């Protein structure tokens, strides 16, 4: 009984150092401009699947133009006796470990991303708490085919592959002050035919796409939680073309990341995040017997900072920035090899707002310089940019 009470009290103490974020959203994370792994938000369940049983009951809507999505996390079905269930419906298959296809699963400025944009057919999660631990499982499927007299095309070529994906995560309490989450995602991505309208012998050449991640939440003081993160990923893009004999393209996108962030609960439940991560991304490609080309992107390091301030009971403002202090790009092509190197720093900034109406939370990112002239930004008669590039709505109950 004493050990059980200790686990309960330590869990409550970890929650106490963070603002309540049950009704959060992808728009909130983008407004904070912090890599998603380093803060607590329900969108973390797409990477750390074990968290699906801890976010409560919610319904979300993401009406981003061209990539709309809607879903729900339900922990109260049959009084929770069958665990927590979540279903996600989207126009396109999401990026690996991300809520939608427009997010990148890694820290990147030059397009290292999940290239696949096939439509999504199924994404279901299940979570179950087991003592001081929690288990999460995920199944997702993306499939299209086109059967014509000339044959059948499956998927939409090498950049629109059909997907069978599984994910699993486990969270546990390491000690009274530390919770740990680990997760793995594995996908089989296949296609047949040069594209959706061209059935032929072009096809994928095997290979597995995966993401493995882990993080810890470590209480340090009354209002501070440290969050270290480690992640590796790989996208296999290997394929055979439709020529005779077939020419093989061997290609991969791989990378890694380690970092740490401090989450401070300040003032009246506001949030300050300060962190740093080190990351490396690589694209390599070899076509047939030709030379290997390679593009590398490294961060040594990337610093980030965000502030979420609750102005009053219904309005929240958010600001965030990242600065790749020592940023390097290296490209190698041809035979003999031609090398191009760039070393610089890169800075990005975002901001947003959230409005709470009863149990409904509306979040939006704001166009740059919105607060310099908010009237003009909103009432631009269609002549200017979108004042709210991204909007999300979350209903918690």
Secondary structure, DSSP 8 states (H G I E B T S, - for coil): -HHHHHHHHHHHHHHHTS---TT--HHHHHHHTS-GGGS--GGGGGTSGGGGGTS-SEEEEE--TTS-EEEEEES-GGGGTT-EEEEEEESB---TTSSSTTS-SS--SS--S-----B--EEEEEEEEETTEEEEEEEEEE--EEEETTEEEESSSTTS-EEEEEEEEEEEEEETTEEEEEEEEEEEEE-BSSBTTB-SS-EE----EEEEEEEEEEEEETTEEEEEEEEEEEEE--EE-SSSS--EEEEEEEEEEEEEEEEEEETTTEEEEEEEEEEEEEEEEEETTS-EEEEEEEEEEEEEEEEEEE-SSSEEEEEEEEEEEEEEEEEEETTTTEEEEEEEEEEEEEEEEEEEETTEEEEEE--TTGGGSHHHHH--TTSS--S-S-EEEEEE-
